[in-house]
Amino acid sequence: MKSSYFLTDWLENHWATPAFGGGLLAVLAVCFFGAATNTMAGWLYALSGVIVALLAWGAILPARSLSQLSVTRLPIASVSAGDDLTLEMSVHNPSRVAKTLLQLWDLTPHVLGKPQQTSIEFILPQGDYRWTYYLSTQRRGIYRWQDVQLRTGSPLGLFWCRRTQTVAAKAIVYPQVLPLTQCPLVDTLGQEDTNTVHSDRRYQAAAEGVTKTLRPYRHGDPTRLIHWRTSARFEEFKVRELEIITGGEEVIICLDSASAWDEDNFERAAIAAASLYFYASHCQHNVKLWTAGTGLIHGSRTVLETLAAVEAQEDSIPIALPSVPLIWLTQNVATLERLPEGSRWVSFVSKTGDAVYPLSTQRFRGLVIDSDQPLPPQLQRPLR
C-alpha cells in the first residue's frame, strides 16, 4: 500500500497520474483495441487511437500549464507567541492564456500545523492571484521552510499534475513579554553596593525638593505635588514637575543556555528573560542580555530575535560572565556559586523542594519559579 502511494506521489510530482476519468478512458482504450484485434474492425482501431491521443493530450497540458506559473512570497512580519502569523503569497501568470482550476499548497513545518491549501478558480492572462492566510503560534522559535506546490487537472481533468517550487520563508516568533508592574529582581539589583542611585520612580513619589518647573494641574496628578502657595497666587492649581534623575545603572540578564534544561522550564525562562529585559528598559536602566551562545547583546529587536532562536545546551562562546551584579536564570543550581557579588538569581524547578541550594548562595537573593504556578505573579513577588 505504501509503495503504491509513493509511486503515485512520485508520478504526480514528476509527470502525471490519471484521475478517475482518465483511468476509465484508459481501460476503454484497451478494451476497444482488444476488440479491434479480434474483429479486425478498423473503426475500433480508430476509436482506441482517438482515446489514446486524448489521454496523451490530457497528460501533457496540466504540466505545461503549471510550468508557466511562478510563486512569490512577501516577507513575514514577526509576532509574539500566541499571536497569528500573516502569510501572503502571489501566483503570477505570465502567459497570454488564463489559468483555471488550480490548487496551491504551502508546506509549512509541522510545528506550525498542517500544510495550508487554497483553490484558485481563475488567473487572468499576465495577471496575479494573491493569497493571504493566518497561522496561529504557540511557542517561540525561528521557523524556516521553502516548498510550495501547485496542482491541477485542467483543462481536461483526465490527469493530475503537481509541481513543487522553492519559495523560501522565514517566520520569527518572539517569546511573550509579560506586562510586569513591579519586579524586585530588577528594582533591588545592586542595593548591597550602593543606596545612592535613585530612579525616576523614587522622585515621582517625592513630596518636596528636586523641582524642575511648575505647570498647570492635569487630571490624575497626585495632590501632594500641588504647590499651594503658587496656586493661591495664580488662582489655579500649579503642580511641581520633578527633575527626573536616573543613575543609568546597568542591568544584565543572563540566561544559562549552556546547561541542560527541562523543555517547558526553558520556554518559561525565555519568557522571563524577555519580560525582565523590557521591564528594566521601561525603568530606564541600561539593560543587556547575555546568553552562552551570543555573549552580551542589547537592542529590543536583537534581544527578541536572540530569545526566539536560543536553545538549551547550546555551544558556548569563549567569553567570561560579566563581573558586575547580574540576574541569573538557570535550572542548574550549581551554577549559582560562581555569580558576582550582589547578583540575583531565578531558579526554575518543578517544585520548590526539588533543588538543594549551595550555602555560598546565601549571600544572594532570588526567586524559585514553580512550573505548576503562573509565571507573572511569581516574577513580581518579593525575593527569598
C-alpha positions as CSV (number, residue, x, y, z in Angstrom):
1,M,0.0,0.0,0.0
2,K,2.8,2.4,1.0
3,S,4.8,1.6,-2.1
4,S,1.8,2.3,-4.3
5,Y,1.2,5.6,-2.6
6,F,4.8,6.7,-3.0
7,L,4.7,5.6,-6.7
8,T,1.6,7.7,-7.3
9,D,3.1,10.6,-5.5
10,W,6.3,10.4,-7.4
11,L,4.4,10.2,-10.8
12,E,2.2,13.2,-9.9
13,N,5.3,15.3,-9.0
14,H,7.4,14.3,-12.0
15,W,4.9,13.5,-14.7
16,A,1.1,13.0,-14.1
17,T,-1.2,10.4,-12.6
18,P,-4.6,9.5,-14.1
19,A,-7.7,10.9,-12.5
20,F,-10.8,8.6,-12.3
21,G,-12.0,9.7,-15.7
22,G,-8.5,9.2,-17.2
23,G,-8.3,5.7,-15.8
24,L,-11.7,4.8,-17.1
25,L,-10.8,6.1,-20.6
26,A,-7.5,4.1,-20.5
27,V,-9.5,0.9,-19.7
28,L,-11.9,1.6,-22.6
29,A,-9.0,2.2,-24.9
30,V,-7.5,-1.2,-24.0
31,C,-10.9,-2.9,-24.5
32,F,-11.5,-1.2,-27.9
33,F,-8.0,-2.2,-29.0
34,G,-8.6,-5.8,-27.9
35,A,-11.9,-5.9,-29.7
36,A,-10.3,-4.5,-32.9
37,T,-7.6,-7.1,-32.8
38,N,-10.2,-9.9,-32.6
39,T,-12.6,-8.5,-35.2
40,M,-10.2,-6.6,-37.4
41,A,-12.7,-3.7,-37.4
42,G,-10.9,-0.5,-38.5
43,W,-13.3,1.8,-36.6
44,L,-12.4,0.1,-33.4
45,Y,-8.7,0.8,-34.1
46,A,-9.6,4.4,-34.8
47,L,-11.7,4.8,-31.7
48,S,-8.9,3.4,-29.4
49,G,-6.4,5.6,-31.2
50,V,-8.5,8.7,-30.6
51,I,-8.8,7.8,-26.9
52,V,-5.1,7.3,-26.5
53,A,-4.4,10.7,-28.2
54,L,-6.9,12.3,-25.9
55,L,-5.2,10.7,-22.9
56,A,-1.8,11.9,-24.1
57,W,-3.1,15.4,-24.6
58,G,-4.7,15.4,-21.2
59,A,-1.4,14.3,-19.5
60,I,0.7,16.9,-21.3
61,L,-1.5,20.0,-20.9
62,P,-1.5,20.2,-17.0
63,A,2.3,20.0,-16.8
64,R,2.6,22.7,-19.4
65,S,0.1,24.9,-17.6
66,L,2.0,24.6,-14.3
67,S,5.4,25.2,-15.8
68,Q,4.4,28.8,-16.8
69,L,3.3,29.8,-13.3
70,S,5.6,31.4,-10.7
71,V,5.0,31.8,-7.0
72,T,6.5,34.6,-4.8
73,R,6.2,35.2,-1.1
74,L,6.0,38.5,0.8
75,P,8.2,38.9,3.9
76,I,6.6,37.6,7.1
77,A,6.2,40.0,9.9
78,S,7.5,38.8,13.3
79,V,4.9,38.2,16.1
80,S,4.9,37.1,19.7
81,A,3.9,33.6,20.7
82,G,0.1,33.4,20.9
83,D,-0.4,35.8,18.0
84,D,-1.2,34.9,14.4
85,L,1.4,34.9,11.6
86,T,0.2,36.6,8.5
87,L,1.4,34.9,5.3
88,E,0.9,36.3,1.8
89,M,1.8,34.6,-1.5
90,S,1.3,35.7,-5.1
91,V,0.9,33.4,-8.1
92,H,1.9,35.1,-11.4
93,N,0.6,34.0,-14.8
94,P,3.0,35.5,-17.4
95,S,1.3,33.7,-20.4
96,R,-1.4,35.1,-22.6
97,V,-3.8,32.3,-21.7
98,A,-5.9,32.3,-18.5
99,K,-5.1,29.5,-15.9
100,T,-8.1,27.8,-14.3
101,L,-8.8,25.3,-11.6
102,L,-5.6,25.2,-9.6
103,Q,-4.7,24.1,-6.0
104,L,-1.9,25.9,-4.1
105,W,-0.3,24.2,-1.1
106,D,2.2,25.9,1.3
107,L,4.2,23.1,3.0
108,T,4.6,24.7,6.5
109,P,6.6,23.0,9.3
110,H,4.5,20.5,11.2
111,V,5.1,22.5,14.5
112,L,3.0,25.3,12.9
113,G,0.2,23.0,11.9
114,K,-0.8,21.1,8.8
115,P,0.2,22.3,5.3
116,Q,-2.2,25.1,4.1
117,Q,-4.2,24.8,0.9
118,T,-6.3,27.1,-1.3
119,S,-8.2,26.6,-4.5
120,I,-7.7,29.1,-7.4
121,E,-10.6,29.3,-9.8
122,F,-9.1,31.7,-12.3
123,I,-5.9,33.7,-13.0
124,L,-6.1,36.3,-15.8
125,P,-3.5,36.3,-18.6
126,Q,-0.4,38.2,-17.3
127,G,-2.2,38.6,-14.0
128,D,-1.7,37.7,-10.4
129,Y,-3.6,35.8,-7.7
130,R,-2.9,37.0,-4.1
131,W,-3.4,34.5,-1.3
132,T,-3.4,35.6,2.4
133,Y,-3.8,33.2,5.3
134,Y,-3.0,33.1,9.0
135,L,-1.2,30.6,11.2
136,S,-1.6,30.5,15.0
137,T,1.5,30.3,17.0
138,Q,2.0,28.7,20.4
139,R,5.8,28.7,21.1
140,R,8.7,31.0,20.2
141,G,11.1,30.0,17.5
142,I,12.5,30.8,14.1
143,Y,10.8,28.7,11.5
144,R,12.1,28.1,8.0
145,W,10.5,26.3,5.1
146,Q,10.7,26.6,1.3
147,D,8.4,24.3,-0.7
148,V,5.1,25.3,-2.2
149,Q,3.1,23.1,-4.6
150,L,0.8,23.8,-7.5
151,R,-1.6,21.1,-8.6
152,T,-4.1,21.0,-11.4
153,G,-6.0,18.6,-13.7
154,S,-7.0,21.4,-16.1
155,P,-8.2,21.6,-18.9
156,L,-9.5,18.1,-19.5
157,G,-9.5,16.7,-15.9
158,L,-8.1,13.4,-17.1
159,F,-4.7,13.6,-15.2
160,W,-3.5,15.2,-12.0
161,C,-0.2,17.0,-12.2
162,R,1.7,18.6,-9.2
163,R,4.9,20.7,-9.3
164,T,7.0,21.9,-6.4
165,Q,8.6,25.4,-6.4
166,T,11.2,26.7,-3.9
167,V,9.9,29.8,-2.2
168,A,12.0,30.4,0.9
169,A,10.1,31.5,4.1
170,K,11.3,32.7,7.5
171,A,9.0,33.3,10.3
172,I,10.2,34.7,13.7
173,V,8.0,34.1,16.7
174,Y,9.2,36.1,19.7
175,P,8.7,34.9,23.3
176,Q,5.8,36.5,25.2
177,V,6.6,39.7,27.1
178,L,4.7,39.8,30.3
179,P,3.4,43.2,31.5
180,L,5.1,43.4,34.9
181,T,4.0,46.3,37.1
182,Q,6.8,45.7,39.6
183,C,9.8,43.4,39.8
184,P,12.0,43.2,42.9
185,L,14.6,41.3,40.9
186,V,15.4,44.4,38.9
187,D,14.4,47.0,41.5
188,T,16.8,45.7,44.2
189,L,19.7,44.8,42.0
190,G,22.9,46.3,43.4
191,Q,21.4,47.6,46.6
192,E,24.1,45.9,48.6
193,D,26.7,48.1,46.9
194,T,25.1,51.5,47.0
195,N,21.9,53.1,48.0
196,T,22.7,56.5,46.5
197,V,21.4,55.7,43.0
198,H,17.9,56.9,42.6
199,S,15.5,56.2,39.8
200,D,12.8,58.4,38.4
201,R,10.1,56.3,40.2
202,R,11.5,57.5,43.6
203,Y,11.4,61.1,42.5
204,Q,7.9,60.7,41.4
205,A,7.0,59.6,44.9
206,A,8.8,62.5,46.5
207,A,6.8,65.3,48.1
208,E,9.4,68.1,48.1
209,G,12.7,69.0,46.6
210,V,14.1,68.3,43.1
211,T,11.5,70.6,41.5
212,K,12.3,71.3,37.9
213,T,9.3,73.6,37.0
214,L,5.7,74.4,37.7
215,R,2.9,73.6,35.3
216,P,-0.9,73.6,35.3
217,Y,-2.7,70.8,37.1
218,R,-3.8,67.9,34.9
219,H,-6.4,65.3,35.8
220,G,-4.7,62.4,37.5
221,D,-1.8,64.4,39.0
222,P,-1.1,63.5,42.7
223,T,-2.4,66.2,45.1
224,R,0.9,66.0,47.0
225,L,2.6,67.7,44.1
226,I,0.4,70.7,44.1
227,H,2.4,73.9,45.0
228,W,-0.3,75.6,47.2
229,R,1.4,79.0,47.5
230,T,1.8,79.5,43.8
231,S,-1.7,78.0,43.2
232,A,-3.2,80.6,45.5
233,R,-1.3,83.4,43.7
234,F,-2.4,82.4,40.2
235,E,-5.9,81.2,41.4
236,E,-5.4,77.9,39.6
237,F,-3.7,74.7,40.7
238,K,0.0,74.5,39.9
239,V,1.8,71.2,40.1
240,R,5.5,70.8,40.6
241,E,7.2,68.8,37.8
242,L,10.1,67.0,39.4
243,E,13.5,66.5,38.0
244,I,14.0,63.0,36.6
245,I,17.4,61.8,37.7
246,T,18.4,58.3,36.6
247,G,21.5,56.7,37.6
248,G,21.9,54.8,34.3
249,E,22.6,51.7,36.3
250,E,23.5,48.6,34.3
251,V,21.2,45.6,34.5
252,I,22.5,42.4,32.9
253,I,20.0,39.5,32.4
254,C,21.8,36.2,31.9
255,L,20.1,33.0,30.5
256,D,22.1,29.9,31.4
257,S,21.6,28.4,27.9
258,A,24.7,26.2,28.1
259,S,23.2,24.0,30.8
260,A,20.7,21.1,30.4
261,W,17.0,22.2,30.8
262,D,13.6,20.7,31.0
263,E,11.9,21.8,27.8
264,D,9.0,23.6,29.4
265,N,11.2,25.3,32.0
266,F,13.4,26.6,29.3
267,E,10.4,28.1,27.5
268,R,9.4,29.8,30.7
269,A,12.9,31.1,31.2
270,A,13.0,32.6,27.8
271,I,9.7,34.4,28.5
272,A,11.0,35.6,31.9
273,A,14.2,36.9,30.2
274,A,12.2,38.9,27.7
275,S,9.9,40.3,30.3
276,L,12.7,41.3,32.7
277,Y,14.6,43.0,29.8
278,F,11.6,45.1,28.8
279,Y,10.7,45.9,32.4
280,A,14.3,47.1,33.1
281,S,14.3,49.1,29.8
282,H,11.0,50.7,30.8
283,C,12.6,51.7,34.1
284,Q,15.3,53.5,32.0
285,H,18.1,51.1,33.0
286,N,21.0,50.3,30.8
287,V,19.9,46.8,30.2
288,K,21.6,44.0,28.3
289,L,21.1,40.3,27.7
290,W,23.7,37.5,28.0
291,T,23.4,34.0,26.6
292,A,26.1,31.4,26.3
293,G,25.9,31.5,22.5
294,T,25.9,35.2,22.0
295,G,27.5,36.9,24.9
296,L,26.3,40.4,25.8
297,I,23.7,42.0,23.4
298,H,21.3,44.8,23.6
299,G,18.5,46.4,21.5
300,S,14.9,45.3,21.6
301,R,14.8,43.6,18.2
302,T,18.2,41.9,18.6
303,V,17.2,40.6,22.1
304,L,13.8,39.3,20.9
305,E,15.4,37.5,17.9
306,T,18.1,36.0,20.1
307,L,15.5,34.7,22.6
308,A,13.4,33.3,19.7
309,A,16.4,31.3,18.5
310,V,18.1,30.3,21.7
311,E,18.2,26.6,22.7
312,A,19.2,24.8,25.8
313,Q,22.7,23.2,25.8
314,E,23.9,25.5,23.0
315,D,27.6,25.8,22.3
316,S,29.2,28.5,24.4
317,I,31.5,31.2,23.0
318,P,34.8,31.7,25.0
319,I,33.6,34.8,26.8
320,A,33.5,35.0,30.6
321,L,30.5,36.2,32.6
322,P,30.4,39.9,33.3
323,S,31.9,40.8,36.7
324,V,29.1,43.1,37.7
325,P,25.9,42.2,39.6
326,L,23.5,40.3,37.3
327,I,20.3,38.4,37.1
328,W,21.0,34.7,36.5
329,L,18.2,32.5,35.1
330,T,19.0,28.8,35.4
331,Q,17.8,25.3,36.2
332,N,21.2,24.1,37.4
333,V,21.6,25.4,40.9
334,A,25.3,24.5,41.0
335,T,25.9,27.5,38.7
336,L,24.8,29.9,41.4
337,E,28.1,29.6,43.2
338,R,30.0,31.5,40.5
339,L,27.9,34.6,40.4
340,P,29.4,38.0,41.2
341,E,28.6,39.7,44.4
342,G,25.2,41.5,44.6
343,S,23.7,39.3,41.9
344,R,20.2,37.9,41.8
345,W,19.0,34.5,40.6
346,V,15.9,32.9,39.2
347,S,15.8,29.1,39.6
348,F,13.3,27.1,37.5
349,V,12.3,23.8,39.2
350,S,9.2,21.6,39.2
351,K,8.7,22.0,43.0
352,T,10.4,24.3,45.5
353,G,11.9,21.3,47.3
354,D,13.5,19.6,44.3
355,A,16.8,21.5,44.4
356,V,19.4,21.9,47.2
357,Y,20.8,25.4,47.1
358,P,24.5,25.8,47.9
359,L,25.4,27.6,51.1
360,S,27.5,30.0,49.2
361,T,24.5,31.4,47.5
362,Q,23.0,32.7,50.8
363,R,24.8,36.0,50.0
364,F,22.4,36.3,47.0
365,R,18.7,36.8,46.9
366,G,16.5,35.3,44.3
367,L,13.3,33.6,43.2
368,V,12.3,29.9,42.8
369,I,9.8,29.5,40.0
370,D,7.3,26.7,40.4
371,S,6.4,25.3,37.0
372,D,2.9,24.5,38.3
373,Q,2.1,28.1,39.0
374,P,1.5,31.1,36.6
375,L,4.7,32.9,35.8
376,P,3.7,36.7,36.0
377,P,2.9,36.8,39.8
378,Q,6.0,34.8,40.6
379,L,8.3,37.3,38.9
380,Q,6.7,40.1,40.8
381,R,6.8,38.6,44.3
382,P,9.4,39.6,47.0
383,L,12.8,37.9,46.9
384,R,13.7,35.0,49.2
